[in-house]
Amino acid sequence: MLLFTTMVALCAPLSAEPGDSVSAKPFKLSGYADGYYRYNFSNPREAPYNNLTSFTNSHNSFELGMISVKGEHTIGKVGLVADLGFGRRAEEFSYNDANTRFAIKQLYLTYAFTDKLKVTGGSWATHIGYESVDPYLNRTYSMSYMFSYGPFFHTGLKAEYQVTPKTSLMLGVANPTDLKSASSMPKTMIAQVGTSSADDKIKAYFNYQGGRQQDSLRLQQGDLVLTYALSSALSFSYNGSVQYRQERGEGGWQTGHSWWGSALYVNLDPVPWFGLTLRSEYFNDRKNLLGFNSDVYETTLSANFRKDNLTLIPEVRLDSSQGGTYLFTNRAGTGKQSTVSALLAAVYKF
């Protein structure tokens, strides 16, 4: 970060033309608050209450999600984004840090060398995957398996270049996954290619992270996001991701294995105040990299009721494990291959 700041300070005077005036954009403040109630119909006694994805580990309980406040400011070529969160959701997002009920979700500086080239240094939400930690950006409240077991954020340095009006490239170097501090640890390469059709109805993002996470682990992850807007009322989105992991033992690097997943989202908005989303996800961890030792199918139906800045999200979700693996339990502690949950969430954005 010191190197980045020094580079900005050196380059800024050189990039200015005689007679240029430094214009400041108004300071922008935004944020949201969310909460939910979740009930699992298997009525489990113990955590994680048949929830194997992020942010909704509760049962028969009213829960607060997160209060989030985001400040943005740009002056000339330099910009700052500070995004702070407080609550259980923020704590799970920054799980590698201590005492993170209050968390720095994002904090980064940007410098625009030209209209096409921008450099960012700091910590920002990951480019990998379709879903976001901020619930107002999702149409489903519960999270997918791919989001939950992929990266949440990156801390490092990246450059973004606008190749054409419809195609952009990003390349960067970052700490290992979800680490804001990583002294003497290996670094990870990150990249993205984004493009769209002339009318923006079709968009595609090819995402990547790869490198050693520590001396004894290295990984490569490729991720694809596709969106297609058939009309203003009906759209489709797809996310596919595969992560390859390799560990080093006494004899050197061992044979690697992968987990992978695939999800389709169907979005219907018949009127501005109401929408439906059906998410169907397949998640494969047959090599037991994440502790599932199974295929997992997940289907979620969510409704969005919108009134001004408030969105209410009632949701029903079915999770099923395959191959004789019992990932879920009932109240008696007996293993089950499937479970059904329902929740009602409220998200207020300002």
C-alpha atoms as one frame of an Amber mdcrd trajectory, in Angstrom:
protein
   0.000   0.000   0.000   2.908   2.371   0.758   4.326   1.656  -2.705   0.953
   2.402  -4.300   0.515   5.668  -2.395   4.029   6.797  -3.314   3.392   5.970
  -6.979   0.201   8.039  -6.960   1.998  10.982  -5.359   4.773  10.881  -7.981
   2.525  10.403 -10.978  -0.177  12.938 -10.137   1.839  16.108 -10.921   3.185
  14.580 -14.156  -0.278  13.726 -15.460  -1.733  17.206 -15.046  -1.857  19.530
 -18.065  -1.256  23.290 -17.808  -4.455  25.032 -16.883  -6.108  21.885 -15.539
  -8.351  22.421 -12.540  -8.846  19.714  -9.925 -12.553  18.944  -9.682 -14.009
  17.193  -6.664 -17.103  15.045  -6.894 -19.567  15.390  -4.020 -19.017  13.020
  -1.144 -21.416  10.067  -1.474 -22.719   8.221   1.561 -24.821   5.063   1.260
 -25.634   2.028   3.333 -28.185  -0.522   4.432 -29.437  -2.600   7.341 -30.899
  -6.092   7.207 -32.423  -8.729   9.453 -34.238 -12.036   9.076 -36.154 -14.905
  10.690 -35.306 -18.477   9.616 -37.049 -21.750  10.438 -35.686 -25.177   9.485
 -38.477 -27.781   9.286 -36.195 -30.591  10.517 -36.130 -28.673  13.824 -32.436
 -29.357  14.631 -31.097 -28.799  18.146 -27.543 -27.626  17.364 -25.651 -25.206
  15.131 -25.317 -24.779  12.217 -29.027 -25.772  12.209 -28.882 -27.531   8.826
 -27.418 -24.433   7.203 -24.161 -25.146   5.370 -23.778 -21.781   3.621 -22.975
 -18.258   4.797 -24.808 -15.764   7.031 -27.994 -17.671   8.010 -26.810 -20.077
  10.737 -29.900 -19.850  12.943 -33.211 -21.602  13.570 -36.514 -20.270  14.945
 -34.821 -16.988  15.817 -35.081 -13.355  14.809 -31.594 -12.294  13.726 -29.854
  -9.025  12.891 -27.687  -9.189   9.799 -25.494  -6.146   9.317 -25.510  -2.366
   9.413 -23.303  -1.178   6.571 -22.116   2.358   5.759 -20.144   3.182   2.617
 -18.410   6.488   1.872 -17.037   7.424  -1.557 -15.114  10.501  -2.703 -13.153
  11.437  -5.821 -10.986  14.472  -6.444  -9.281  14.749  -9.809  -7.830  11.360
 -10.672  -7.786   9.982  -7.129 -10.694   8.264  -5.380 -11.354   6.671  -2.003
 -13.927   4.072  -0.955 -14.448   3.157   2.715 -17.078   0.493   3.423 -17.726
  -0.470   7.057 -19.998  -3.151   8.467 -21.248  -3.964  11.945 -23.010  -7.168
  12.934 -22.928 -10.926  12.602 -22.800 -10.837   8.811 -19.718  -8.598   8.953
 -18.108 -10.968  11.457 -18.575 -13.988   9.187 -17.363 -12.014   6.165 -14.079
 -11.177   7.965 -13.731 -14.599   9.596  -9.912 -14.589   9.456  -9.643 -11.450
  11.612 -10.120 -11.205  15.372 -12.962  -9.209  16.989 -14.699  -8.480  13.695
 -18.285  -7.833  14.755 -17.228  -4.369  13.498 -15.360  -4.921  10.214 -13.714
  -3.035   7.398 -15.499  -4.657   4.467 -13.727  -2.590   1.841 -11.098   0.139
   1.964  -9.261   1.132  -1.185  -7.749   3.982  -3.189  -8.077   4.366  -6.950
  -5.989   6.343  -9.414  -7.139   6.922 -13.004  -4.065   7.269 -15.207  -6.314
   7.717 -18.248  -9.981   7.330 -19.099  -9.220   3.669 -19.848  -6.658   2.689
 -17.193  -7.358   2.655 -13.427  -5.259   1.226 -10.606  -6.739   0.191  -7.239
  -4.913  -0.574  -4.007  -6.435  -1.797  -0.753  -9.120  -4.356   0.105 -12.248
  -4.952  -1.979 -15.049  -7.514  -2.436 -14.139 -10.386  -4.740 -14.851 -10.348
  -8.460 -15.414 -14.125  -8.391 -18.978 -15.417  -8.371 -22.444 -14.005  -8.964
 -23.618 -13.161  -5.443 -22.539 -10.404  -3.042 -22.062 -10.003   0.704 -24.446
  -7.021   0.499 -27.993  -8.464   0.498 -29.543  -5.572  -1.436 -27.436  -6.700
  -4.440 -28.904 -10.231  -4.303 -32.409 -11.383  -5.132 -32.076 -14.383  -2.811
 -31.255 -13.790   0.863 -29.641 -17.136   1.681 -26.324 -17.701  -0.075 -25.172
 -20.294  -2.591 -22.550 -22.942  -1.848 -20.233 -21.473  -4.477 -20.310 -18.055
  -2.811 -19.817 -19.523   0.644 -16.727 -21.586  -0.234 -15.115 -19.238  -2.726
 -13.257 -16.033  -1.829 -15.075 -13.181  -0.063 -12.543 -10.405  -0.683  -9.013
  -9.606  -1.862  -6.371  -7.291  -0.425  -3.699  -6.127  -2.816  -3.177  -4.141
  -6.006  -5.034  -4.420  -9.319  -5.169  -2.637 -12.663  -8.293  -2.349 -14.809
  -8.167  -1.482 -18.518 -11.126  -0.660 -20.776 -10.162  -2.346 -24.057 -13.342
  -1.329 -25.880 -16.597   0.266 -24.660 -17.912  -3.281 -24.078 -14.792  -5.189
 -22.978 -12.587  -4.719 -19.917  -9.547  -6.484 -18.448  -8.409  -6.711 -14.819
  -5.118  -8.104 -13.520  -3.814  -7.964  -9.967  -1.823  -9.483  -7.139  -3.302
 -10.063  -3.688  -2.822 -11.707  -0.321  -4.062 -15.294   0.051  -7.848 -15.625
   0.045  -9.708 -13.480   2.623  -6.589 -12.209   4.419  -6.167  -8.486   5.039
  -2.732  -9.111   6.563  -0.304 -11.741   5.226   3.280 -10.951   6.204   5.850
 -13.242   4.571   3.090 -15.294   2.913   2.820 -16.125  -0.817   0.711 -13.924
  -3.041  -2.223 -14.790  -5.314  -2.790 -13.682  -8.902  -6.285 -12.455  -9.785
  -7.793 -11.642 -13.180 -11.053 -10.918 -14.966 -12.237 -10.444 -18.538 -15.642
  -8.788 -18.851 -17.601  -8.250 -22.044 -21.145  -7.640 -23.258 -23.242  -7.521
 -26.400 -23.863  -4.225 -28.191 -27.275  -3.840 -26.518 -25.995  -5.056 -23.092
 -28.618  -7.799 -22.968 -25.883 -10.441 -22.755 -22.949 -10.024 -20.363 -20.086
 -12.404 -19.606 -17.362 -12.370 -16.937 -14.434 -14.796 -16.894 -12.829 -14.739
 -13.435  -9.651 -16.259 -12.001  -7.557 -16.554  -8.854  -4.490 -18.737  -8.451
  -1.275 -19.292  -6.575   0.096 -20.617  -3.315  -2.103 -19.876  -0.311   0.606
 -21.025   2.094   3.776 -23.097   1.884   1.792 -26.353   1.823  -1.262 -25.385
  -0.269  -1.806 -23.943  -3.704  -5.001 -23.497  -5.674  -6.372 -22.420  -9.026
  -9.973 -21.258  -9.454 -11.814 -20.452 -12.647 -15.251 -18.869 -12.546 -17.815
 -17.870 -15.168 -20.794 -15.521 -14.821 -23.306 -15.068 -17.666 -26.411 -12.878
 -17.676 -29.137 -12.571 -20.307 -32.021 -10.093 -20.185 -34.746 -11.482 -22.426
 -36.921  -8.485 -21.545 -37.361  -5.961 -18.753 -39.503  -8.557 -16.942 -37.553
 -11.791 -17.510 -33.832 -12.449 -17.169 -31.476 -15.380 -16.616 -28.111 -15.639
 -14.871 -25.599 -18.459 -14.664 -22.595 -19.020 -12.404 -20.129 -21.882 -12.749
 -16.983 -22.309 -10.678 -14.228 -24.896 -10.213 -11.432 -24.775  -7.637  -8.384
 -27.051  -7.889  -6.338 -27.627  -4.707  -2.961 -29.265  -4.271  -1.159 -29.970
  -0.988   2.531 -30.547  -0.382   3.683 -33.489   1.705   7.027 -35.010   2.534
   7.462 -36.257  -1.018   6.561 -32.945  -2.644   3.322 -31.728  -4.176   0.605
 -34.376  -4.042  -2.050 -35.170  -6.633  -4.573 -32.359  -6.662  -8.362 -32.509
  -6.452 -11.223 -30.142  -7.227 -14.613 -29.021  -6.041 -16.982 -27.414  -8.515
 -20.460 -26.009  -8.779 -23.043 -24.692 -11.203 -26.113 -22.517 -10.596 -28.914
 -21.085 -12.727 -31.005 -18.067 -11.664 -34.364 -17.284 -13.278 -35.633 -13.773
 -12.489 -39.192 -12.619 -13.151 -40.428  -9.051 -12.468 -44.033  -8.730 -13.682
 -44.437  -5.348 -11.922 -41.876  -2.911 -10.455 -42.816  -3.659  -6.844 -42.691
  -7.465  -7.063 -40.240 -10.054  -8.350 -39.508 -13.779  -8.150 -36.168 -15.606
  -8.368 -35.622 -19.345  -8.662 -32.061 -20.500  -7.946 -31.080 -24.085  -8.758
 -27.548 -25.094  -7.733 -25.447 -28.238  -7.990 -22.313 -28.446  -5.822 -19.771
 -31.275  -6.144 -17.376 -32.039  -3.272 -16.942 -35.780  -3.878 -13.217 -35.471
  -3.106 -14.121 -34.188   0.391 -12.012 -31.030   0.138 -14.592 -29.070   2.134
 -15.949 -31.843   4.354 -19.091 -32.738   2.373 -17.852 -35.921   0.660 -20.990
 -35.669  -1.474 -22.911 -33.922  -4.206 -25.300 -31.269  -2.908 -28.402 -29.969
  -4.694 -29.990 -26.729  -3.566 -33.165 -25.077  -4.869 -34.366 -21.722  -3.545
 -37.492 -19.759  -4.427 -37.415 -16.120  -3.303 -39.900 -13.285  -3.685 -38.974
  -9.593  -3.547 -41.608  -7.115  -2.351 -40.306  -3.564  -2.876 -41.606  -0.380
  -1.297 -39.404   2.700  -1.631 -36.070   1.765   0.001 -37.397  -1.376   1.722
 -37.339  -4.909   0.268 -39.034  -7.864   1.964 -37.751 -11.309   0.924 -39.807
 -14.402   1.834 -37.920 -17.522   0.800 -38.236 -21.324   0.733 -35.168 -23.528
   0.275 -34.534 -27.258  -0.240 -31.044 -28.750   0.314 -30.238 -32.398  -0.527
 -27.080 -34.500  -0.260 -26.452 -37.503  -2.480 -24.590 -40.822  -2.458 -25.757
 -41.998   0.955 -24.170 -39.033   2.769 -26.257 -37.531   5.571 -25.322 -33.865
   5.888 -28.429 -32.806   7.826 -30.103 -33.896  11.074 -33.530 -33.848  12.712
 -34.352 -32.949  16.323 -33.409 -36.440  17.527 -29.979 -36.121  15.911 -30.752
 -38.667  13.198 -28.995 -38.040   9.896 -31.036 -36.891   6.904 -30.207 -36.467
   3.240 -32.449 -33.445   2.718 -33.915 -30.524   4.625 -36.323 -27.650   3.979
 -35.985 -24.123   5.381 -38.073 -20.960   5.180 -37.081 -17.418   6.033 -38.345
 -13.860   5.896 -35.753 -11.101   5.462 -35.997  -7.329   5.405 -33.384  -5.096
   3.753 -33.463  -1.287   3.961 -31.050   0.642   1.745 -30.264   4.350   1.843
